[in-house]
Amino acid sequence: MARVRGPNLLEALILLLAALAVAAALLPEYRSWQRADYRLRAAVALTALAEALHARHARTGTYAGAALADGAPADTGPPALRPASVPAEGAARYRLRIETANARGFEIHAIPVADQQADPCGTLTLTAAGIRGIEAAAPETRIAACWSGVDGA
């Protein structure tokens, strides 16, 4: 009767080292993909916040007062109309902020926090006129690339 032999300790260690090498090679790519996913979520959240601000303007005639400061309505700060972070639950990757708001328009930002600060797109910006932008981005970073996937951009 033939005996079936399993791997010896040296062979098992070689397999383990090979698996660790593959995992180490793929980790930066995974983190890059993860940052792009959170960026897309932040861009979608900014778009939803802009829609909520436009609806508020239609009701009240102004964009002002849609933020919170110490629990009271304010013109700038975290939004009162939508969740103030992305994702809304768990560890935040972006903080949403109303930078300016008045009767004529607004500018809102998605500011990266924690590990998301390594994303080359930096802060995503959006105005009442629908102008998309980026701030504090890595050199040569294109706005269209940072906003890709949102509304066919």
Rosetta constraint file for C-alpha pairs under 8 A:
AtomPair CA 7 CA 11 HARMONIC 5.69 0.50
AtomPair CA 7 CA 12 HARMONIC 6.12 0.50
AtomPair CA 8 CA 12 HARMONIC 6.25 0.50
AtomPair CA 9 CA 13 HARMONIC 6.18 0.50
AtomPair CA 10 CA 14 HARMONIC 6.25 0.50
AtomPair CA 11 CA 15 HARMONIC 6.27 0.50
AtomPair CA 12 CA 16 HARMONIC 6.17 0.50
AtomPair CA 13 CA 17 HARMONIC 6.10 0.50
AtomPair CA 14 CA 18 HARMONIC 6.15 0.50
AtomPair CA 15 CA 19 HARMONIC 6.21 0.50
AtomPair CA 16 CA 20 HARMONIC 6.20 0.50
AtomPair CA 17 CA 21 HARMONIC 6.11 0.50
AtomPair CA 18 CA 22 HARMONIC 6.32 0.50
AtomPair CA 19 CA 23 HARMONIC 6.22 0.50
AtomPair CA 20 CA 24 HARMONIC 6.04 0.50
AtomPair CA 21 CA 25 HARMONIC 6.19 0.50
AtomPair CA 22 CA 26 HARMONIC 6.29 0.50
AtomPair CA 23 CA 27 HARMONIC 6.05 0.50
AtomPair CA 24 CA 28 HARMONIC 7.73 0.50
AtomPair CA 25 CA 29 HARMONIC 7.92 0.50
AtomPair CA 26 CA 30 HARMONIC 6.21 0.50
AtomPair CA 27 CA 31 HARMONIC 6.19 0.50
AtomPair CA 28 CA 32 HARMONIC 6.17 0.50
AtomPair CA 29 CA 33 HARMONIC 6.19 0.50
AtomPair CA 30 CA 34 HARMONIC 6.10 0.50
AtomPair CA 31 CA 35 HARMONIC 6.15 0.50
AtomPair CA 32 CA 36 HARMONIC 6.28 0.50
AtomPair CA 32 CA 119 HARMONIC 7.69 0.50
AtomPair CA 33 CA 37 HARMONIC 6.26 0.50
AtomPair CA 34 CA 38 HARMONIC 6.37 0.50
AtomPair CA 35 CA 39 HARMONIC 6.09 0.50
AtomPair CA 35 CA 116 HARMONIC 6.05 0.50
AtomPair CA 35 CA 119 HARMONIC 6.16 0.50
AtomPair CA 36 CA 40 HARMONIC 6.19 0.50
AtomPair CA 36 CA 119 HARMONIC 7.66 0.50
AtomPair CA 37 CA 41 HARMONIC 6.33 0.50
AtomPair CA 38 CA 42 HARMONIC 6.16 0.50
AtomPair CA 38 CA 86 HARMONIC 7.48 0.50
AtomPair CA 38 CA 87 HARMONIC 7.82 0.50
AtomPair CA 38 CA 93 HARMONIC 6.86 0.50
AtomPair CA 38 CA 116 HARMONIC 7.87 0.50
AtomPair CA 39 CA 43 HARMONIC 6.18 0.50
AtomPair CA 39 CA 146 HARMONIC 7.56 0.50
AtomPair CA 40 CA 44 HARMONIC 6.19 0.50
AtomPair CA 40 CA 147 HARMONIC 7.06 0.50
AtomPair CA 40 CA 148 HARMONIC 7.67 0.50
AtomPair CA 40 CA 149 HARMONIC 6.91 0.50
AtomPair CA 40 CA 150 HARMONIC 7.00 0.50
AtomPair CA 41 CA 45 HARMONIC 6.11 0.50
AtomPair CA 41 CA 86 HARMONIC 6.92 0.50
AtomPair CA 41 CA 87 HARMONIC 7.52 0.50
AtomPair CA 42 CA 46 HARMONIC 6.14 0.50
AtomPair CA 42 CA 86 HARMONIC 5.93 0.50
AtomPair CA 42 CA 87 HARMONIC 7.93 0.50
AtomPair CA 42 CA 94 HARMONIC 6.60 0.50
AtomPair CA 42 CA 110 HARMONIC 6.27 0.50
AtomPair CA 42 CA 124 HARMONIC 7.94 0.50
AtomPair CA 43 CA 47 HARMONIC 6.26 0.50
AtomPair CA 43 CA 110 HARMONIC 7.54 0.50
AtomPair CA 43 CA 124 HARMONIC 7.04 0.50
AtomPair CA 43 CA 147 HARMONIC 6.61 0.50
AtomPair CA 43 CA 150 HARMONIC 6.80 0.50
AtomPair CA 44 CA 48 HARMONIC 6.21 0.50
AtomPair CA 44 CA 150 HARMONIC 6.38 0.50
AtomPair CA 45 CA 49 HARMONIC 6.08 0.50
AtomPair CA 45 CA 86 HARMONIC 7.41 0.50
AtomPair CA 46 CA 50 HARMONIC 6.09 0.50
AtomPair CA 46 CA 96 HARMONIC 7.43 0.50
AtomPair CA 46 CA 108 HARMONIC 7.16 0.50
AtomPair CA 46 CA 109 HARMONIC 7.30 0.50
AtomPair CA 46 CA 110 HARMONIC 6.90 0.50
AtomPair CA 46 CA 125 HARMONIC 7.99 0.50
AtomPair CA 46 CA 126 HARMONIC 7.04 0.50
AtomPair CA 47 CA 51 HARMONIC 6.30 0.50
AtomPair CA 47 CA 126 HARMONIC 7.80 0.50
AtomPair CA 48 CA 52 HARMONIC 6.28 0.50
AtomPair CA 49 CA 53 HARMONIC 6.14 0.50
AtomPair CA 49 CA 79 HARMONIC 7.98 0.50
AtomPair CA 49 CA 81 HARMONIC 7.17 0.50
AtomPair CA 49 CA 82 HARMONIC 6.19 0.50
AtomPair CA 50 CA 54 HARMONIC 6.17 0.50
AtomPair CA 50 CA 108 HARMONIC 7.80 0.50
AtomPair CA 50 CA 126 HARMONIC 7.78 0.50
AtomPair CA 50 CA 127 HARMONIC 7.85 0.50
AtomPair CA 50 CA 128 HARMONIC 6.88 0.50
AtomPair CA 51 CA 55 HARMONIC 6.22 0.50
AtomPair CA 52 CA 56 HARMONIC 6.15 0.50
AtomPair CA 52 CA 81 HARMONIC 6.65 0.50
AtomPair CA 52 CA 82 HARMONIC 7.74 0.50
AtomPair CA 53 CA 57 HARMONIC 6.13 0.50
AtomPair CA 53 CA 63 HARMONIC 6.14 0.50
AtomPair CA 53 CA 66 HARMONIC 7.36 0.50
AtomPair CA 53 CA 81 HARMONIC 7.71 0.50
AtomPair CA 54 CA 58 HARMONIC 6.24 0.50
AtomPair CA 54 CA 63 HARMONIC 7.40 0.50
AtomPair CA 54 CA 128 HARMONIC 7.71 0.50
AtomPair CA 55 CA 59 HARMONIC 6.46 0.50
AtomPair CA 56 CA 60 HARMONIC 6.00 0.50
AtomPair CA 56 CA 61 HARMONIC 7.64 0.50
AtomPair CA 56 CA 62 HARMONIC 7.31 0.50
AtomPair CA 56 CA 63 HARMONIC 6.70 0.50
AtomPair CA 57 CA 61 HARMONIC 4.70 0.50
AtomPair CA 57 CA 62 HARMONIC 4.69 0.50
AtomPair CA 57 CA 63 HARMONIC 5.26 0.50
AtomPair CA 57 CA 103 HARMONIC 7.89 0.50
AtomPair CA 58 CA 62 HARMONIC 7.77 0.50
AtomPair CA 61 CA 103 HARMONIC 6.57 0.50
AtomPair CA 62 CA 102 HARMONIC 6.02 0.50
AtomPair CA 62 CA 103 HARMONIC 4.03 0.50
AtomPair CA 62 CA 104 HARMONIC 6.93 0.50
AtomPair CA 62 CA 105 HARMONIC 7.97 0.50
AtomPair CA 63 CA 101 HARMONIC 5.33 0.50
AtomPair CA 63 CA 102 HARMONIC 5.17 0.50
AtomPair CA 63 CA 103 HARMONIC 5.52 0.50
AtomPair CA 63 CA 104 HARMONIC 7.29 0.50
AtomPair CA 63 CA 105 HARMONIC 6.38 0.50
AtomPair CA 63 CA 106 HARMONIC 6.65 0.50
AtomPair CA 64 CA 74 HARMONIC 7.18 0.50
AtomPair CA 64 CA 75 HARMONIC 4.89 0.50
AtomPair CA 64 CA 101 HARMONIC 4.77 0.50
AtomPair CA 64 CA 102 HARMONIC 4.48 0.50
AtomPair CA 64 CA 103 HARMONIC 6.35 0.50
AtomPair CA 65 CA 73 HARMONIC 5.10 0.50
AtomPair CA 65 CA 74 HARMONIC 4.51 0.50
AtomPair CA 65 CA 75 HARMONIC 4.54 0.50
AtomPair CA 65 CA 76 HARMONIC 7.73 0.50
AtomPair CA 65 CA 101 HARMONIC 7.57 0.50
AtomPair CA 66 CA 73 HARMONIC 6.35 0.50
AtomPair CA 66 CA 74 HARMONIC 6.34 0.50
AtomPair CA 66 CA 75 HARMONIC 6.16 0.50
AtomPair CA 66 CA 76 HARMONIC 7.75 0.50
AtomPair CA 66 CA 79 HARMONIC 6.08 0.50
AtomPair CA 66 CA 80 HARMONIC 5.75 0.50
AtomPair CA 66 CA 81 HARMONIC 6.63 0.50
AtomPair CA 66 CA 101 HARMONIC 7.88 0.50
AtomPair CA 67 CA 73 HARMONIC 5.73 0.50
AtomPair CA 67 CA 74 HARMONIC 4.88 0.50
AtomPair CA 67 CA 75 HARMONIC 5.53 0.50
AtomPair CA 67 CA 76 HARMONIC 5.43 0.50
AtomPair CA 67 CA 77 HARMONIC 5.22 0.50
AtomPair CA 67 CA 78 HARMONIC 5.37 0.50
AtomPair CA 67 CA 79 HARMONIC 4.25 0.50
AtomPair CA 67 CA 80 HARMONIC 5.03 0.50
AtomPair CA 67 CA 81 HARMONIC 7.64 0.50
AtomPair CA 67 CA 97 HARMONIC 7.96 0.50
AtomPair CA 67 CA 98 HARMONIC 6.43 0.50
AtomPair CA 68 CA 72 HARMONIC 5.42 0.50
AtomPair CA 68 CA 73 HARMONIC 4.91 0.50
AtomPair CA 68 CA 74 HARMONIC 5.24 0.50
AtomPair CA 68 CA 75 HARMONIC 7.77 0.50
AtomPair CA 68 CA 76 HARMONIC 7.30 0.50
AtomPair CA 68 CA 77 HARMONIC 5.78 0.50
AtomPair CA 68 CA 78 HARMONIC 5.60 0.50
AtomPair CA 68 CA 79 HARMONIC 6.07 0.50
AtomPair CA 68 CA 80 HARMONIC 5.64 0.50
AtomPair CA 69 CA 73 HARMONIC 6.41 0.50
AtomPair CA 69 CA 74 HARMONIC 5.77 0.50
AtomPair CA 69 CA 76 HARMONIC 7.74 0.50
AtomPair CA 69 CA 77 HARMONIC 6.28 0.50
AtomPair CA 69 CA 78 HARMONIC 7.49 0.50
AtomPair CA 73 CA 80 HARMONIC 7.78 0.50
AtomPair CA 75 CA 98 HARMONIC 7.42 0.50
AtomPair CA 75 CA 100 HARMONIC 6.65 0.50
AtomPair CA 75 CA 101 HARMONIC 5.50 0.50
AtomPair CA 75 CA 102 HARMONIC 7.22 0.50
AtomPair CA 76 CA 97 HARMONIC 7.24 0.50
AtomPair CA 76 CA 98 HARMONIC 4.98 0.50
AtomPair CA 76 CA 99 HARMONIC 5.26 0.50
AtomPair CA 76 CA 100 HARMONIC 5.77 0.50
AtomPair CA 76 CA 101 HARMONIC 6.72 0.50
AtomPair CA 77 CA 97 HARMONIC 5.22 0.50
AtomPair CA 77 CA 98 HARMONIC 5.21 0.50
AtomPair CA 77 CA 99 HARMONIC 6.60 0.50
AtomPair CA 78 CA 84 HARMONIC 5.61 0.50
AtomPair CA 78 CA 95 HARMONIC 7.89 0.50
AtomPair CA 78 CA 96 HARMONIC 6.09 0.50
AtomPair CA 78 CA 97 HARMONIC 4.58 0.50
AtomPair CA 78 CA 98 HARMONIC 6.11 0.50
AtomPair CA 79 CA 83 HARMONIC 7.06 0.50
AtomPair CA 79 CA 84 HARMONIC 5.83 0.50
AtomPair CA 79 CA 96 HARMONIC 6.97 0.50
AtomPair CA 79 CA 97 HARMONIC 6.11 0.50
AtomPair CA 79 CA 98 HARMONIC 6.17 0.50
AtomPair CA 80 CA 84 HARMONIC 7.69 0.50
AtomPair CA 83 CA 88 HARMONIC 5.77 0.50
AtomPair CA 83 CA 96 HARMONIC 7.92 0.50
AtomPair CA 84 CA 88 HARMONIC 7.13 0.50
AtomPair CA 84 CA 95 HARMONIC 5.88 0.50
AtomPair CA 84 CA 96 HARMONIC 4.96 0.50
AtomPair CA 84 CA 97 HARMONIC 7.11 0.50
AtomPair CA 85 CA 92 HARMONIC 5.76 0.50
AtomPair CA 85 CA 93 HARMONIC 7.31 0.50
AtomPair CA 85 CA 94 HARMONIC 5.56 0.50
AtomPair CA 85 CA 95 HARMONIC 4.45 0.50
AtomPair CA 85 CA 96 HARMONIC 5.60 0.50
AtomPair CA 86 CA 92 HARMONIC 5.48 0.50
AtomPair CA 86 CA 93 HARMONIC 5.73 0.50
AtomPair CA 86 CA 94 HARMONIC 5.05 0.50
AtomPair CA 86 CA 95 HARMONIC 6.47 0.50
AtomPair CA 86 CA 96 HARMONIC 7.63 0.50
AtomPair CA 87 CA 91 HARMONIC 7.20 0.50
AtomPair CA 87 CA 92 HARMONIC 5.77 0.50
AtomPair CA 87 CA 93 HARMONIC 6.77 0.50
AtomPair CA 87 CA 94 HARMONIC 7.49 0.50
AtomPair CA 88 CA 92 HARMONIC 7.33 0.50
AtomPair CA 92 CA 113 HARMONIC 6.97 0.50
AtomPair CA 92 CA 114 HARMONIC 7.68 0.50
AtomPair CA 93 CA 112 HARMONIC 5.80 0.50
AtomPair CA 93 CA 113 HARMONIC 5.15 0.50
AtomPair CA 93 CA 114 HARMONIC 6.24 0.50
AtomPair CA 93 CA 115 HARMONIC 7.19 0.50
AtomPair CA 93 CA 116 HARMONIC 5.58 0.50
AtomPair CA 94 CA 110 HARMONIC 5.71 0.50
AtomPair CA 94 CA 111 HARMONIC 5.16 0.50
AtomPair CA 94 CA 112 HARMONIC 4.36 0.50
AtomPair CA 94 CA 113 HARMONIC 5.46 0.50
AtomPair CA 94 CA 116 HARMONIC 7.38 0.50
AtomPair CA 95 CA 110 HARMONIC 5.56 0.50
AtomPair CA 95 CA 111 HARMONIC 5.16 0.50
AtomPair CA 95 CA 112 HARMONIC 6.54 0.50
AtomPair CA 95 CA 113 HARMONIC 7.07 0.50
AtomPair CA 96 CA 108 HARMONIC 7.29 0.50
AtomPair CA 96 CA 109 HARMONIC 5.70 0.50
AtomPair CA 96 CA 110 HARMONIC 4.58 0.50
AtomPair CA 96 CA 111 HARMONIC 6.39 0.50
AtomPair CA 97 CA 108 HARMONIC 5.72 0.50
AtomPair CA 97 CA 109 HARMONIC 5.24 0.50
AtomPair CA 97 CA 110 HARMONIC 6.51 0.50
AtomPair CA 97 CA 111 HARMONIC 7.68 0.50
AtomPair CA 98 CA 106 HARMONIC 7.40 0.50
AtomPair CA 98 CA 107 HARMONIC 6.25 0.50
AtomPair CA 98 CA 108 HARMONIC 4.47 0.50
AtomPair CA 98 CA 109 HARMONIC 6.44 0.50
AtomPair CA 99 CA 106 HARMONIC 7.37 0.50
AtomPair CA 99 CA 107 HARMONIC 5.51 0.50
AtomPair CA 99 CA 108 HARMONIC 5.43 0.50
AtomPair CA 99 CA 109 HARMONIC 6.80 0.50
AtomPair CA 100 CA 105 HARMONIC 7.81 0.50
AtomPair CA 100 CA 106 HARMONIC 5.10 0.50
AtomPair CA 100 CA 107 HARMONIC 5.21 0.50
AtomPair CA 100 CA 108 HARMONIC 7.12 0.50
AtomPair CA 101 CA 105 HARMONIC 5.83 0.50
AtomPair CA 101 CA 106 HARMONIC 4.24 0.50
AtomPair CA 101 CA 107 HARMONIC 6.72 0.50
AtomPair CA 102 CA 106 HARMONIC 6.53 0.50
AtomPair CA 105 CA 127 HARMONIC 7.26 0.50
AtomPair CA 105 CA 128 HARMONIC 5.20 0.50
AtomPair CA 105 CA 129 HARMONIC 7.62 0.50
AtomPair CA 106 CA 127 HARMONIC 5.55 0.50
AtomPair CA 106 CA 128 HARMONIC 5.17 0.50
AtomPair CA 107 CA 125 HARMONIC 6.95 0.50
AtomPair CA 107 CA 126 HARMONIC 5.68 0.50
AtomPair CA 107 CA 127 HARMONIC 4.33 0.50
AtomPair CA 107 CA 128 HARMONIC 6.48 0.50
AtomPair CA 108 CA 125 HARMONIC 5.72 0.50
AtomPair CA 108 CA 126 HARMONIC 5.37 0.50
AtomPair CA 108 CA 127 HARMONIC 6.36 0.50
AtomPair CA 109 CA 123 HARMONIC 6.56 0.50
AtomPair CA 109 CA 124 HARMONIC 5.60 0.50
AtomPair CA 109 CA 125 HARMONIC 4.51 0.50
AtomPair CA 109 CA 126 HARMONIC 6.54 0.50
AtomPair CA 110 CA 123 HARMONIC 5.60 0.50
AtomPair CA 110 CA 124 HARMONIC 5.09 0.50
AtomPair CA 110 CA 125 HARMONIC 6.51 0.50
AtomPair CA 111 CA 122 HARMONIC 7.19 0.50
AtomPair CA 111 CA 123 HARMONIC 4.71 0.50
AtomPair CA 111 CA 124 HARMONIC 6.75 0.50
AtomPair CA 112 CA 116 HARMONIC 5.30 0.50
AtomPair CA 112 CA 117 HARMONIC 5.14 0.50
AtomPair CA 112 CA 119 HARMONIC 7.97 0.50
AtomPair CA 112 CA 122 HARMONIC 6.51 0.50
AtomPair CA 112 CA 123 HARMONIC 6.15 0.50
AtomPair CA 113 CA 117 HARMONIC 5.45 0.50
AtomPair CA 117 CA 122 HARMONIC 6.75 0.50
AtomPair CA 118 CA 122 HARMONIC 7.99 0.50
AtomPair CA 120 CA 137 HARMONIC 5.49 0.50
AtomPair CA 120 CA 138 HARMONIC 4.93 0.50
AtomPair CA 120 CA 141 HARMONIC 6.90 0.50
AtomPair CA 121 CA 134 HARMONIC 6.49 0.50
AtomPair CA 121 CA 135 HARMONIC 7.60 0.50
AtomPair CA 121 CA 136 HARMONIC 7.51 0.50
AtomPair CA 121 CA 137 HARMONIC 4.67 0.50
AtomPair CA 121 CA 138 HARMONIC 6.46 0.50
AtomPair CA 121 CA 141 HARMONIC 6.49 0.50
AtomPair CA 121 CA 143 HARMONIC 7.84 0.50
AtomPair CA 121 CA 146 HARMONIC 5.77 0.50
AtomPair CA 122 CA 134 HARMONIC 6.47 0.50
AtomPair CA 122 CA 135 HARMONIC 5.84 0.50
AtomPair CA 122 CA 136 HARMONIC 5.13 0.50
AtomPair CA 122 CA 137 HARMONIC 4.41 0.50
AtomPair CA 122 CA 138 HARMONIC 7.26 0.50
AtomPair CA 123 CA 134 HARMONIC 5.41 0.50
AtomPair CA 123 CA 135 HARMONIC 5.00 0.50
AtomPair CA 123 CA 136 HARMONIC 6.30 0.50
AtomPair CA 123 CA 137 HARMONIC 7.07 0.50
AtomPair CA 124 CA 132 HARMONIC 7.48 0.50
AtomPair CA 124 CA 133 HARMONIC 5.91 0.50
AtomPair CA 124 CA 134 HARMONIC 4.62 0.50
AtomPair CA 124 CA 135 HARMONIC 6.60 0.50
AtomPair CA 124 CA 146 HARMONIC 7.97 0.50
AtomPair CA 125 CA 132 HARMONIC 5.71 0.50
AtomPair CA 125 CA 133 HARMONIC 4.82 0.50
AtomPair CA 125 CA 134 HARMONIC 5.60 0.50
AtomPair CA 125 CA 135 HARMONIC 7.36 0.50
AtomPair CA 126 CA 130 HARMONIC 6.17 0.50
AtomPair CA 126 CA 131 HARMONIC 5.57 0.50
AtomPair CA 126 CA 132 HARMONIC 4.67 0.50
AtomPair CA 126 CA 133 HARMONIC 6.27 0.50
AtomPair CA 127 CA 131 HARMONIC 5.30 0.50
AtomPair CA 127 CA 132 HARMONIC 6.86 0.50
AtomPair CA 132 CA 143 HARMONIC 7.39 0.50
AtomPair CA 132 CA 147 HARMONIC 7.71 0.50
AtomPair CA 133 CA 143 HARMONIC 5.86 0.50
AtomPair CA 134 CA 143 HARMONIC 6.17 0.50
AtomPair CA 134 CA 146 HARMONIC 7.81 0.50
AtomPair CA 137 CA 141 HARMONIC 6.38 0.50
AtomPair CA 141 CA 145 HARMONIC 7.53 0.50
AtomPair CA 141 CA 146 HARMONIC 7.77 0.50
AtomPair CA 142 CA 146 HARMONIC 6.55 0.50
AtomPair CA 143 CA 147 HARMONIC 6.27 0.50
AtomPair CA 144 CA 148 HARMONIC 5.80 0.50
AtomPair CA 144 CA 153 HARMONIC 6.75 0.50
AtomPair CA 147 CA 153 HARMONIC 6.34 0.50
AtomPair CA 148 CA 152 HARMONIC 7.11 0.50
AtomPair CA 148 CA 153 HARMONIC 4.86 0.50
AtomPair CA 149 CA 153 HARMONIC 5.65 0.50
